[in-house]
Amino acid sequence: LAAAGKLEEAARIEPTARRFFPLARRAEARGDAAGAVSWFEKARAADPNALQTLRALAEARERAGDRAGAKAVWEDLVRRHEGLPGQ
């Protein structure tokens, strides 16, 4: 389904970060900051330790004007990924 461009249907069937992330990027490309944040939040919920998703969410929140939310996500990213690998 995803290969056929039916991203939302693919995400409904397989609700994973891998499915939500392209929907967020599509929303960004359309100028829909709130939609992008929403899809990135879903990707974060599906895989809360994904560095790429946390970074993209923080950046999307900042573009949407949510500086406090962006800062909180950046702090979460640093907290999850500091120290020895695997910690």
C-alpha positions as CSV (number, residue, x, y, z in Angstrom):
1,L,0.0,0.0,0.0
2,A,2.8,2.4,0.9
3,A,4.5,1.7,-2.4
4,A,1.3,2.5,-4.2
5,G,1.1,5.9,-2.4
6,K,-1.6,4.9,0.0
7,L,0.3,6.0,3.0
8,E,-2.6,6.6,5.4
9,E,-4.1,3.2,4.6
10,A,-0.7,1.5,5.1
11,A,-0.3,3.3,8.5
12,R,-3.8,2.2,9.6
13,I,-2.9,-1.4,8.8
14,E,0.6,-1.3,10.2
15,P,0.8,1.5,12.8
16,T,4.5,1.8,13.0
17,A,7.0,4.7,13.0
18,R,8.0,3.5,9.5
19,R,4.5,4.2,8.3
20,F,3.9,7.5,10.2
21,F,7.2,9.2,9.3
22,P,6.4,9.6,5.6
23,L,3.0,11.0,6.4
24,A,4.6,13.6,8.6
25,R,7.1,14.5,5.9
26,R,4.2,14.8,3.4
27,A,2.3,17.2,5.8
28,E,5.5,19.3,6.1
29,A,5.8,19.5,2.3
30,R,2.2,20.7,2.1
31,G,2.9,23.4,4.8
32,D,0.7,21.7,7.4
33,A,2.9,22.2,10.5
34,A,0.2,20.9,12.9
35,G,-0.4,17.8,10.8
36,A,3.3,17.1,10.7
37,V,3.6,17.4,14.5
38,S,0.6,15.0,14.9
39,W,2.1,12.4,12.6
40,F,5.6,12.7,14.2
41,E,3.9,12.3,17.6
42,K,2.3,9.0,16.4
43,A,5.7,7.9,15.1
44,R,7.2,8.8,18.5
45,A,4.6,6.7,20.3
46,A,5.3,3.8,18.0
47,D,9.0,4.0,18.6
48,P,9.9,6.3,21.4
49,N,13.7,5.8,21.2
50,A,14.1,6.6,17.5
51,L,16.6,9.4,17.2
52,Q,15.5,10.5,13.8
53,T,11.9,10.8,14.9
54,L,12.7,12.7,18.0
55,R,14.8,15.2,16.0
56,A,12.2,15.6,13.3
57,L,9.5,16.1,16.0
58,A,11.5,18.8,17.7
59,E,12.1,20.6,14.5
60,A,8.5,20.3,13.4
61,R,7.3,21.7,16.8
62,E,9.7,24.6,16.4
63,R,8.4,25.4,12.9
64,A,4.9,25.2,14.3
65,G,5.8,27.9,16.8
66,D,5.8,25.6,19.8
67,R,9.3,26.5,21.2
68,A,8.5,25.0,24.6
69,G,7.4,21.7,23.1
70,A,10.4,21.6,20.8
71,K,12.7,22.2,23.8
72,A,11.1,19.4,25.7
73,V,11.6,17.0,22.8
74,W,15.2,18.0,22.4
75,E,15.8,17.4,26.1
76,D,14.1,14.0,25.9
77,L,16.3,13.2,22.9
78,V,19.5,14.1,24.8
79,R,18.4,12.3,27.9
80,R,17.7,9.1,25.9
81,H,20.9,9.2,23.9
82,E,23.5,10.4,26.3
83,G,26.0,8.1,27.9
84,L,27.2,4.7,26.7
85,P,25.6,3.3,23.6
86,G,22.6,1.1,24.6
87,Q,21.9,3.0,27.8
